[in-house]
Every structure is written in C-alpha cells, then in structure tokens.
C-alpha cells in the first residue's frame, strides 16, 4: 500500500461527506445537510489528505492561526484503512507544518483511546457550549 499525503488538496463537499461517512465521524456530522457541510469545508483553513491511487482515504480538517492554536476538527480515515498508521501520519504532518501552535481536539467517543496511544495528552480543562440557551 502506497499512501500519498497532500497539504491543502482540492476537496469538494462531496469528498468531505464521503470520507466522513467512511470513517466513524460520519455518525457525528450533519452529512445530509449540504449547506452545513459546505460551511464546514469553507471555514477550515488547513487540510491534509491521504490518498491511495488518487482515492481519498484519510483527511485532517483544521483551523489554525499558525502560531498559538491549531484546532483539529476532523481526523477521518476510511474504516478499511484504519490501524495502518494513516491517522498518526496525518497528525504528524500537521504538527510538522504548524510546529509552533498547540494542537487541540475534542475526541469522538469511538476514538478516545486512540489519541493517548500516539502521544497526545489528555487535558482536564476543556469546556464547551452547544447552544446559546445553555449560557446562564
């Protein structure tokens, strides 16, 4: 298996939907909402694709200021290609290319055990709000 990695490849909304659907992230993203998926694609500013024979088999979608913070929004690897080091390589390439910024992510439940295995540290001070109505 020969995997080629590309920084900021041209990705369509259909490419994004397809790779998320082929990974466990498809269950946690609004794949049927083309407008939302298009917005997710348009507003991330850093992508790395993993390709086998021109077929997208893995993707990192991130937002970064290149200095302080990189938020890894999606690490999606086609389930047929998981457990082969593709996700780890995608994260490694991301960090090599944005070395100063701290890499931050919220793990999907199915992937929680994965990140410590590749050297990421768990942080206990993460907070989030899903809806403005939640603000008290």
C-alpha positions in Angstrom: 0.0 0.0 0.0 1.4 3.4 -1.1 -0.2 6.4 0.6 0.5 9.9 -0.7 -0.1 12.8 1.6 -1.1 16.2 0.2 -1.3 19.5 2.1 -4.4 21.6 1.2 -5.6 19.5 -1.6 -8.6 20.5 -3.6 -11.5 18.9 -1.8 -15.2 19.1 -2.7 -18.1 19.0 -0.2 -18.9 15.5 -1.7 -15.3 14.4 -0.9 -15.7 15.6 2.7 -19.0 13.9 3.1 -17.7 10.7 1.6 -14.6 10.4 3.8 -16.5 11.3 6.9 -19.1 8.7 6.0 -16.4 6.0 5.5 -15.0 6.8 8.9 -16.6 6.7 12.3 -17.1 10.5 12.2 -20.0 10.2 9.8 -22.2 9.3 12.7 -21.4 12.7 14.4 -21.6 15.1 11.4 -24.6 16.6 9.5 -23.8 14.7 6.3 -27.2 15.2 4.8 -27.1 19.0 5.2 -25.1 20.2 2.2 -25.2 23.8 3.3 -23.7 22.9 6.7 -21.1 20.6 5.2 -20.2 23.3 2.7 -19.7 25.8 5.5 -17.5 23.3 7.4 -15.4 22.8 4.3 -15.1 26.6 3.5 -14.3 27.8 7.0 -11.5 25.4 7.9 -8.1 26.8 6.7 -5.8 23.7 6.7 -6.3 20.3 5.2 -4.1 17.3 4.7 -5.4 14.4 2.5 -4.2 10.8 2.4 -4.6 9.2 -1.0 -4.1 5.7 -2.3 -4.1 5.6 -6.1 -5.8 9.0 -6.2 -8.6 7.9 -3.8 -9.1 10.0 -0.6 -8.7 7.5 2.3 -7.9 9.9 5.1 -8.3 13.6 5.9 -7.4 16.2 8.5 -9.5 19.3 8.6 -8.2 22.0 10.9 -8.4 25.7 11.8 -5.2 27.4 12.8 -3.6 30.8 13.5 -0.2 29.1 12.8 1.3 30.5 16.0 -0.7 29.7 19.1 -3.5 27.2 18.4 -4.5 24.6 15.8 -7.9 23.0 16.3 -8.1 19.6 14.7 -11.8 19.5 13.7 -11.8 16.2 11.9 -9.4 13.3 11.7 -11.2 10.9 9.3 -9.7 7.7 8.0 -11.8 5.3 5.9 -12.5 2.3 8.2 -11.0 -0.1 5.6 -7.7 1.8 6.1 -7.7 2.3 9.8 -5.0 0.7 12.0 -2.3 1.2 9.4 -0.8 4.4 10.8 -2.5 6.9 8.4 -4.2 8.9 11.2 -0.9 9.2 13.1 0.9 10.3 9.9 -1.8 12.9 9.2 -1.4 14.4 12.7 2.4 14.2 12.4 2.4 16.1 9.1 0.0 18.7 10.6 2.3 19.3 13.5 5.5 19.4 11.4 3.9 22.0 9.1 2.5 24.1 12.0 5.2 23.5 14.7 4.6 26.5 17.0 0.8 26.1 17.5 -0.6 23.8 20.2 -2.7 21.0 18.6 -6.1 20.7 20.3 -9.1 18.4 19.6 -12.2 17.0 21.1 -12.2 13.2 20.6 -15.1 11.4 19.3 -16.2 8.7 21.8 -15.1 5.9 19.4 -11.6 7.5 19.2 -10.9 8.4 22.8 -8.4 5.6 23.4 -6.6 6.3 20.2 -5.0 9.7 20.9 -3.0 8.7 24.1 -1.6 5.8 22.1 0.0 8.2 19.6 1.4 10.6 22.3 -1.3 13.1 22.8 -2.0 14.3 26.3 -5.5 14.5 27.9 -6.4 17.9 29.2 -9.0 18.2 32.0 -9.8 21.8 31.5 -11.8 21.7 28.3 -15.2 23.4 28.2 -17.9 23.8 25.5 -21.4 25.1 24.9 -23.7 23.7 22.3 -26.4 26.3 22.4 -26.7 29.9 23.4 -29.7 28.9 25.6 -27.1 27.0 27.7 -25.5 30.2 28.9 -26.7 31.1 32.4 
